[in-house]
Amino acid sequence: MDLILYLAETLGEAQTAALFGVITGVIFGVAAQRSRFCLRAATSEFARGIWGDKVAVWLLTFSTALVWVQGARLLGHVNVTEARIMAVPGSWSGAILGGLLFGAGMILARGCSGRLLVLAATGNLRSVVSGLVFAVVAQMSLHGWLAPLRDRLAGLWITEGGRNLDLMTAARLPDWGGLVLGVVLAGLALFLSRRNRIGAARLVFASGVGFAVAVGWILTTSLSQIAFDPVTIESATFTGPSANTLMFFLEPAPVLTFSIGLVPGVFLGSFLAAVLTREFKFQGFEDEANMRRALIGAAMMGFGGMLAGGCAIGAGVTGGSVFAGTAWVALTSMWIGGMLTDYLVDQRRPTPQPA
């Protein structure tokens, strides 16, 4: 806490928040690049009845986030009550519709928004273009032409009481219930990892993605306790931050925040990991059809993620780790949307016959 106070007094509170975003992002970027963490890959695998390495990596990341965040909450290092995702009304309709749309979009784009950012830093030009489309549509859904439609759909069914629903409170679970659930899921993830012969290094990095989520929660909570001005308690997510980062470079008087540091941090971490492991390689679209599919998917994720209140990371892992009700609904909808799209688009695609 003394170090955080020193940073806030020396750099300024806004600059410190952005620095914490960079730190969280670098950890996330390195871990995600090395572990190949991807919700799209996990849903495709699961949709085909396979409990393979991609499902195991996703489950280990999710369970690690639960363990670290819930453990930190029990120790008083994470203020779940004042977290942004919990302190405002949630949208059940937005979580369902946006989650389904986001899940379908990530299958078409061959990666969720977080995965696109990680791949873009490794030289994947497909992800660069798709990521830009995602950010533009997300901004349009937040403040642009698509904002009225998003508001209308989100307002169909919202949580009561002016706040999001705390699933642990609603289910009357003890304070340590979330931590126990995380340990159980981690055990299942390790069982699947062993069955799929996943190496120790990949397991460590998969856990690192979940750890990055906890780092974001802890750092922003700590800063909020000593800051003079209100500080948003948040962690890794990519729908809002992608839109905000885009506008940061376009507005005449940009403001530094945690999310502004997060996106560059992820890019930097993934880039360094790719360069150091000699995996940096420029790649482009295979053909016109592939490009069209990716851009449509990116646009669907941009609107769907903003409607759902978060992306596969923001709602799926970050929001899920604090048991936000709409986040769990959005995550479930993303899995359903992804599996249905994989079945309808990829599994039913005719297999090319040899000449």
NORBEL-V43623 format. One record per residue. N is the residue number from 1. RES is the residue in three letters. PHI is phi in degrees with one decimal (* if undefined). PSI is psi in degrees with one decimal (* if undefined). Layout:
# NORBEL-V43623
n=N res=RES phi=PHI psi=PSI
n=N res=RES phi=PHI psi=PSI
This chain:
# NORBEL-V43623
n=1 res=MET phi=* psi=-36.1
n=2 res=ASP phi=-63.3 psi=-39.4
n=3 res=LEU phi=-65.1 psi=-42.2
n=4 res=ILE phi=-64.8 psi=-40.2
n=5 res=LEU phi=-62.7 psi=-41.7
n=6 res=TYR phi=-62.3 psi=-43.7
n=7 res=LEU phi=-64.2 psi=-42.3
n=8 res=ALA phi=-64.4 psi=-39.1
n=9 res=GLU phi=-75.1 psi=-31.0
n=10 res=THR phi=-84.3 psi=-49.6
n=11 res=LEU phi=-89.9 psi=-30.0
n=12 res=GLY phi=107.9 psi=152.1
n=13 res=GLU phi=-67.4 psi=-42.0
n=14 res=ALA phi=-65.3 psi=-42.9
n=15 res=GLN phi=-65.6 psi=-36.1
n=16 res=THR phi=-67.1 psi=-40.8
n=17 res=ALA phi=-60.6 psi=-42.6
n=18 res=ALA phi=-65.3 psi=-38.9
n=19 res=LEU phi=-62.2 psi=-41.0
n=20 res=PHE phi=-64.7 psi=-33.9
n=21 res=GLY phi=-64.5 psi=-40.8
n=22 res=VAL phi=-63.6 psi=-44.5
n=23 res=ILE phi=-61.0 psi=-47.8
n=24 res=THR phi=-60.7 psi=-42.9
n=25 res=GLY phi=-65.4 psi=-41.4
n=26 res=VAL phi=-62.5 psi=-45.8
n=27 res=ILE phi=-59.8 psi=-45.6
n=28 res=PHE phi=-62.5 psi=-46.9
n=29 res=GLY phi=-61.5 psi=-45.9
n=30 res=VAL phi=-62.9 psi=-47.8
n=31 res=ALA phi=-67.1 psi=-41.5
n=32 res=ALA phi=-68.4 psi=-37.4
n=33 res=GLN phi=-67.5 psi=-41.8
n=34 res=ARG phi=-78.5 psi=-27.9
n=35 res=SER phi=-91.6 psi=-12.5
n=36 res=ARG phi=62.0 psi=33.2
n=37 res=PHE phi=-62.6 psi=129.8
n=38 res=CYS phi=-163.8 psi=119.6
n=39 res=LEU phi=-67.8 psi=-37.6
n=40 res=ARG phi=-58.0 psi=-45.7
n=41 res=ALA phi=-65.1 psi=-37.6
n=42 res=ALA phi=-67.3 psi=-41.8
n=43 res=THR phi=-67.8 psi=-39.1
n=44 res=SER phi=-62.6 psi=-43.0
n=45 res=GLU phi=-63.7 psi=-45.9
n=46 res=PHE phi=-66.0 psi=-37.1
n=47 res=ALA phi=-63.2 psi=-24.4
n=48 res=ARG phi=-97.0 psi=13.5
n=49 res=GLY phi=74.7 psi=25.7
n=50 res=ILE phi=-114.3 psi=125.0
n=51 res=TRP phi=-100.7 psi=72.0
n=52 res=GLY phi=-96.7 psi=-159.0
n=53 res=ASP phi=-67.7 psi=-31.5
n=54 res=LYS phi=-70.8 psi=-40.2
n=55 res=VAL phi=-64.3 psi=-41.7
n=56 res=ALA phi=-63.1 psi=-42.6
n=57 res=VAL phi=-64.4 psi=-45.1
n=58 res=TRP phi=-61.8 psi=-45.3
n=59 res=LEU phi=-64.8 psi=-36.7
n=60 res=LEU phi=-67.4 psi=-40.2
n=61 res=THR phi=-62.2 psi=-48.0
n=62 res=PHE phi=-62.8 psi=-45.4
n=63 res=SER phi=-67.6 psi=-36.4
n=64 res=THR phi=-63.8 psi=-41.4
n=65 res=ALA phi=-61.2 psi=-42.4
n=66 res=LEU phi=-60.0 psi=-47.2
n=67 res=VAL phi=-62.9 psi=-49.4
n=68 res=TRP phi=-67.0 psi=-45.6
n=69 res=VAL phi=-69.1 psi=-45.7
n=70 res=GLN phi=-68.2 psi=-35.0
n=71 res=GLY phi=-64.1 psi=-43.8
n=72 res=ALA phi=-66.0 psi=-34.0
n=73 res=ARG phi=-65.1 psi=-42.7
n=74 res=LEU phi=-63.2 psi=-31.1
n=75 res=LEU phi=-86.9 psi=-2.4
n=76 res=GLY phi=85.8 psi=15.0
n=77 res=HIS phi=-94.1 psi=-10.1
n=78 res=VAL phi=-129.3 psi=125.3
n=79 res=ASN phi=-98.0 psi=90.3
n=80 res=VAL phi=-66.6 psi=-37.2
n=81 res=THR phi=-58.6 psi=-39.6
n=82 res=GLU phi=-97.2 psi=6.1
n=83 res=ALA phi=-62.4 psi=144.5
n=84 res=ARG phi=-57.8 psi=-40.7
n=85 res=ILE phi=-67.4 psi=-22.1
n=86 res=MET phi=-97.5 psi=-27.1
n=87 res=ALA phi=-83.6 psi=-5.4
n=88 res=VAL phi=-121.8 psi=159.8
n=89 res=PRO phi=-62.1 psi=141.4
n=90 res=GLY phi=-100.9 psi=161.3
n=91 res=SER phi=-115.7 psi=113.0
n=92 res=TRP phi=-67.0 psi=-43.3
n=93 res=SER phi=-64.9 psi=-39.5
n=94 res=GLY phi=-65.3 psi=-39.9
n=95 res=ALA phi=-63.6 psi=-40.9
n=96 res=ILE phi=-71.8 psi=-55.7
n=97 res=LEU phi=-67.1 psi=-45.6
n=98 res=GLY phi=-66.2 psi=-38.3
n=99 res=GLY phi=-64.1 psi=-43.7
n=100 res=LEU phi=-61.6 psi=-43.9
n=101 res=LEU phi=-66.0 psi=-42.6
n=102 res=PHE phi=-64.4 psi=-43.6
n=103 res=GLY phi=-60.5 psi=-41.7
n=104 res=ALA phi=-66.1 psi=-41.2
n=105 res=GLY phi=-64.5 psi=-37.4
n=106 res=MET phi=-70.0 psi=-26.8
n=107 res=ILE phi=-70.0 psi=-44.0
n=108 res=LEU phi=-65.6 psi=-39.8
n=109 res=ALA phi=-82.9 psi=-6.8
n=110 res=ARG phi=62.0 psi=40.9
n=111 res=GLY phi=160.2 psi=143.3
n=112 res=CYS phi=-75.5 psi=176.0
n=113 res=SER phi=-60.6 psi=-40.3
n=114 res=GLY phi=-65.2 psi=-41.4
n=115 res=ARG phi=-65.5 psi=-37.4
n=116 res=LEU phi=-62.3 psi=-40.6
n=117 res=LEU phi=-64.7 psi=-42.4
n=118 res=VAL phi=-63.3 psi=-45.4
n=119 res=LEU phi=-67.9 psi=-34.6
n=120 res=ALA phi=-59.8 psi=-35.4
n=121 res=ALA phi=-73.8 psi=-12.9
n=122 res=THR phi=-97.3 psi=8.1
n=123 res=GLY phi=98.6 psi=8.1
n=124 res=ASN phi=-82.2 psi=101.5
n=125 res=LEU phi=-70.4 psi=-25.2
n=126 res=ARG phi=-59.6 psi=-43.2
n=127 res=SER phi=-71.2 psi=-31.1
n=128 res=VAL phi=-62.0 psi=-49.7
n=129 res=VAL phi=-65.7 psi=-46.6
n=130 res=SER phi=-62.7 psi=-38.5
n=131 res=GLY phi=-65.0 psi=-37.0
n=132 res=LEU phi=-66.4 psi=-41.9
n=133 res=VAL phi=-62.3 psi=-43.2
n=134 res=PHE phi=-57.9 psi=-46.5
n=135 res=ALA phi=-65.9 psi=-40.4
n=136 res=VAL phi=-65.5 psi=-45.5
n=137 res=VAL phi=-67.3 psi=-36.7
n=138 res=ALA phi=-61.6 psi=-41.8
n=139 res=GLN phi=-66.9 psi=-39.1
n=140 res=MET phi=-62.8 psi=-33.7
n=141 res=SER phi=-77.5 psi=-23.2
n=142 res=LEU phi=-86.2 psi=-47.9
n=143 res=HIS phi=-133.4 psi=-0.8
n=144 res=GLY phi=-104.7 psi=-148.9
n=145 res=TRP phi=-62.6 psi=-29.5
n=146 res=LEU phi=-87.7 psi=-5.8
n=147 res=ALA phi=-61.1 psi=-43.0
n=148 res=PRO phi=-60.5 psi=-40.1
n=149 res=LEU phi=-65.2 psi=-42.9
n=150 res=ARG phi=-61.6 psi=-44.7
n=151 res=ASP phi=-61.3 psi=-40.9
n=152 res=ARG phi=-65.6 psi=-44.5
n=153 res=LEU phi=-69.7 psi=-40.5
n=154 res=ALA phi=-67.2 psi=-29.4
n=155 res=GLY phi=-81.9 psi=-2.4
n=156 res=LEU phi=-64.1 psi=-35.5
n=157 res=TRP phi=-155.5 psi=106.9
n=158 res=ILE phi=-117.9 psi=164.7
n=159 res=THR phi=-71.2 psi=155.4
n=160 res=GLU phi=-90.2 psi=159.4
n=161 res=GLY phi=83.6 psi=6.0
n=162 res=GLY phi=74.3 psi=11.4
n=163 res=ARG phi=-140.0 psi=164.9
n=164 res=ASN phi=-72.3 psi=162.4
n=165 res=LEU phi=-85.9 psi=128.1
n=166 res=ASP phi=-87.8 psi=109.5
n=167 res=LEU phi=-64.0 psi=-33.8
n=168 res=MET phi=-66.0 psi=-40.4
n=169 res=THR phi=-69.3 psi=-43.0
n=170 res=ALA phi=-63.4 psi=-36.5
n=171 res=ALA phi=-87.0 psi=-1.3
n=172 res=ARG phi=56.9 psi=41.2
n=173 res=LEU phi=-82.0 psi=150.2
n=174 res=PRO phi=-67.3 psi=165.4
n=175 res=ASP phi=-57.7 psi=-31.7
n=176 res=TRP phi=-90.4 psi=4.6
n=177 res=GLY phi=-61.9 psi=-40.8
n=178 res=GLY phi=-65.3 psi=-38.5
n=179 res=LEU phi=-65.3 psi=-41.6
n=180 res=VAL phi=-63.9 psi=-42.7
n=181 res=LEU phi=-60.6 psi=-41.3
n=182 res=GLY phi=-61.9 psi=-40.7
n=183 res=VAL phi=-65.3 psi=-41.6
n=184 res=VAL phi=-63.2 psi=-45.5
n=185 res=LEU phi=-66.0 psi=-34.6
n=186 res=ALA phi=-64.6 psi=-38.7
n=187 res=GLY phi=-62.0 psi=-42.0
n=188 res=LEU phi=-63.9 psi=-41.7
n=189 res=ALA phi=-62.6 psi=-41.7
n=190 res=LEU phi=-67.7 psi=-35.3
n=191 res=PHE phi=-62.5 psi=-46.0
n=192 res=LEU phi=-66.3 psi=-36.0
n=193 res=SER phi=-63.9 psi=-41.6
n=194 res=ARG phi=-67.3 psi=-40.3
n=195 res=ARG phi=-65.6 psi=-31.9
n=196 res=ASN phi=-95.0 psi=6.6
n=197 res=ARG phi=55.9 psi=48.0
n=198 res=ILE phi=-80.9 psi=131.9
n=199 res=GLY phi=-66.8 psi=158.6
n=200 res=ALA phi=-62.0 psi=-38.4
n=201 res=ALA phi=-62.3 psi=-43.4
n=202 res=ARG phi=-66.3 psi=-35.8
n=203 res=LEU phi=-64.0 psi=-41.5
n=204 res=VAL phi=-62.4 psi=-44.3
n=205 res=PHE phi=-69.9 psi=-35.5
n=206 res=ALA phi=-61.5 psi=-41.5
n=207 res=SER phi=-65.2 psi=-31.4
n=208 res=GLY phi=-63.3 psi=-31.3
n=209 res=VAL phi=-64.4 psi=-45.8
n=210 res=GLY phi=-64.7 psi=-36.7
n=211 res=PHE phi=-63.6 psi=-37.2
n=212 res=ALA phi=-61.0 psi=-38.3
n=213 res=VAL phi=-61.3 psi=-44.2
n=214 res=ALA phi=-64.2 psi=-38.9
n=215 res=VAL phi=-59.3 psi=-44.0
n=216 res=GLY phi=-61.2 psi=-45.2
n=217 res=TRP phi=-61.0 psi=-45.1
n=218 res=ILE phi=-66.8 psi=-44.3
n=219 res=LEU phi=-66.0 psi=-44.2
n=220 res=THR phi=-70.8 psi=-33.7
n=221 res=THR phi=-63.6 psi=-45.4
n=222 res=SER phi=-62.5 psi=-41.5
n=223 res=LEU phi=-66.6 psi=-37.4
n=224 res=SER phi=-64.6 psi=-25.1
n=225 res=GLN phi=-79.1 psi=-18.9
n=226 res=ILE phi=-118.6 psi=-8.7
n=227 res=ALA phi=-76.0 psi=147.0
n=228 res=PHE phi=-76.2 psi=-44.7
n=229 res=ASP phi=-89.9 psi=154.5
n=230 res=PRO phi=-59.1 psi=136.4
n=231 res=VAL phi=-119.8 psi=130.7
n=232 res=THR phi=-72.5 psi=129.0
n=233 res=ILE phi=-88.1 psi=114.4
n=234 res=GLU phi=-154.1 psi=178.0
n=235 res=SER phi=-150.6 psi=-157.5
n=236 res=ALA phi=-63.9 psi=128.0
n=237 res=THR phi=-161.5 psi=158.4
n=238 res=PHE phi=-128.7 psi=-5.9
n=239 res=THR phi=-73.9 psi=-63.5
n=240 res=GLY phi=-61.1 psi=-48.5
n=241 res=PRO phi=-59.4 psi=-35.1
n=242 res=SER phi=-64.5 psi=-43.8
n=243 res=ALA phi=-65.8 psi=-43.0
n=244 res=ASN phi=-65.8 psi=-39.1
n=245 res=THR phi=-65.6 psi=-39.0
n=246 res=LEU phi=-59.8 psi=-46.0
n=247 res=MET phi=-73.0 psi=-23.9
n=248 res=PHE phi=-58.1 psi=-36.5
n=249 res=PHE phi=-88.9 psi=-0.9
n=250 res=LEU phi=-112.7 psi=-23.9
n=251 res=GLU phi=-80.5 psi=147.4
n=252 res=PRO phi=-71.0 psi=-28.2
n=253 res=ALA phi=-132.0 psi=73.0
n=254 res=PRO phi=-69.9 psi=153.4
n=255 res=VAL phi=-116.5 psi=132.5
n=256 res=LEU phi=-77.9 psi=136.1
n=257 res=THR phi=-143.7 psi=175.2
n=258 res=PHE phi=-57.5 psi=-45.5
n=259 res=SER phi=-66.5 psi=-29.7
n=260 res=ILE phi=-67.5 psi=-32.9
n=261 res=GLY phi=-81.3 psi=-23.7
n=262 res=LEU phi=-64.5 psi=-51.6
n=263 res=VAL phi=-62.5 psi=-49.9
n=264 res=PRO phi=-60.7 psi=-33.5
n=265 res=GLY phi=-64.1 psi=-43.3
n=266 res=VAL phi=-63.1 psi=-44.2
n=267 res=PHE phi=-60.7 psi=-44.7
n=268 res=LEU phi=-63.8 psi=-46.3
n=269 res=GLY phi=-62.2 psi=-44.7
n=270 res=SER phi=-66.6 psi=-39.6
n=271 res=PHE phi=-62.3 psi=-47.0
n=272 res=LEU phi=-62.4 psi=-42.0
n=273 res=ALA phi=-63.2 psi=-41.0
n=274 res=ALA phi=-68.1 psi=-40.9
n=275 res=VAL phi=-67.8 psi=-45.7
n=276 res=LEU phi=-66.1 psi=-28.2
n=277 res=THR phi=-100.2 psi=7.5
n=278 res=ARG phi=58.8 psi=39.9
n=279 res=GLU phi=-109.1 psi=3.6
n=280 res=PHE phi=-73.2 psi=124.4
n=281 res=LYS phi=-156.6 psi=129.7
n=282 res=PHE phi=-73.2 psi=132.4
n=283 res=GLN phi=-138.0 psi=148.7
n=284 res=GLY phi=-127.0 psi=-173.8
n=285 res=PHE phi=-70.6 psi=142.4
n=286 res=GLU phi=-71.2 psi=-41.1
n=287 res=ASP phi=-159.5 psi=-178.6
n=288 res=GLU phi=-64.8 psi=-40.9
n=289 res=ALA phi=-63.2 psi=-40.0
n=290 res=ASN phi=-65.3 psi=-39.3
n=291 res=MET phi=-67.4 psi=-43.6
n=292 res=ARG phi=-61.3 psi=-43.5
n=293 res=ARG phi=-62.0 psi=-44.5
n=294 res=ALA phi=-65.7 psi=-41.1
n=295 res=LEU phi=-70.0 psi=-37.5
n=296 res=ILE phi=-63.8 psi=-44.1
n=297 res=GLY phi=-63.1 psi=-40.3
n=298 res=ALA phi=-64.1 psi=-40.9
n=299 res=ALA phi=-65.4 psi=-40.4
n=300 res=MET phi=-62.8 psi=-39.8
n=301 res=MET phi=-67.7 psi=-37.4
n=302 res=GLY phi=-61.1 psi=-46.7
n=303 res=PHE phi=-75.8 psi=-43.5
n=304 res=GLY phi=-63.6 psi=-41.2
n=305 res=GLY phi=-65.4 psi=-40.4
n=306 res=MET phi=-69.0 psi=-36.6
n=307 res=LEU phi=-68.8 psi=-39.3
n=308 res=ALA phi=-76.2 psi=-11.8
n=309 res=GLY phi=86.1 psi=15.4
n=310 res=GLY phi=158.5 psi=162.7
n=311 res=CYS phi=-93.0 psi=-165.1
n=312 res=ALA phi=-62.3 psi=-27.7
n=313 res=ILE phi=-89.6 psi=-51.5
n=314 res=GLY phi=-60.4 psi=-48.0
n=315 res=ALA phi=-88.8 psi=-43.3
n=316 res=GLY phi=-66.9 psi=-42.9
n=317 res=VAL phi=-110.1 psi=-52.1
n=318 res=THR phi=-65.1 psi=-51.7
n=319 res=GLY phi=-68.2 psi=-36.5
n=320 res=GLY phi=-65.4 psi=-31.2
n=321 res=SER phi=-69.5 psi=-20.1
n=322 res=VAL phi=-107.2 psi=10.1
n=323 res=PHE phi=59.8 psi=41.3
n=324 res=ALA phi=-72.6 psi=127.0
n=325 res=GLY phi=-57.7 psi=-48.6
n=326 res=THR phi=-68.1 psi=-26.5
n=327 res=ALA phi=-66.7 psi=-42.9
n=328 res=TRP phi=-66.8 psi=-36.5
n=329 res=VAL phi=-66.7 psi=-42.6
n=330 res=ALA phi=-62.6 psi=-42.7
n=331 res=LEU phi=-62.1 psi=-45.6
n=332 res=THR phi=-60.2 psi=-41.9
n=333 res=SER phi=-65.8 psi=-35.8
n=334 res=MET phi=-63.5 psi=-42.1
n=335 res=TRP phi=-61.8 psi=-44.9
n=336 res=ILE phi=-65.0 psi=-48.0
n=337 res=GLY phi=-61.1 psi=-39.9
n=338 res=GLY phi=-67.2 psi=-43.8
n=339 res=MET phi=-67.7 psi=-40.9
n=340 res=LEU phi=-63.4 psi=-43.3
n=341 res=THR phi=-67.1 psi=-38.8
n=342 res=ASP phi=-61.1 psi=-41.0
n=343 res=TYR phi=-68.6 psi=-44.6
n=344 res=LEU phi=-76.5 psi=-33.2
n=345 res=VAL phi=-99.8 psi=-47.0
n=346 res=ASP phi=-94.7 psi=-46.3
n=347 res=GLN phi=-69.3 psi=-31.1
n=348 res=ARG phi=-92.2 psi=3.3
n=349 res=ARG phi=-68.2 psi=131.0
n=350 res=PRO phi=-60.2 psi=137.2
n=351 res=THR phi=-78.9 psi=124.8
n=352 res=PRO phi=-57.7 psi=132.1
n=353 res=GLN phi=-91.1 psi=141.5
n=354 res=PRO phi=-65.2 psi=145.7
n=355 res=ALA phi=-66.1 psi=*
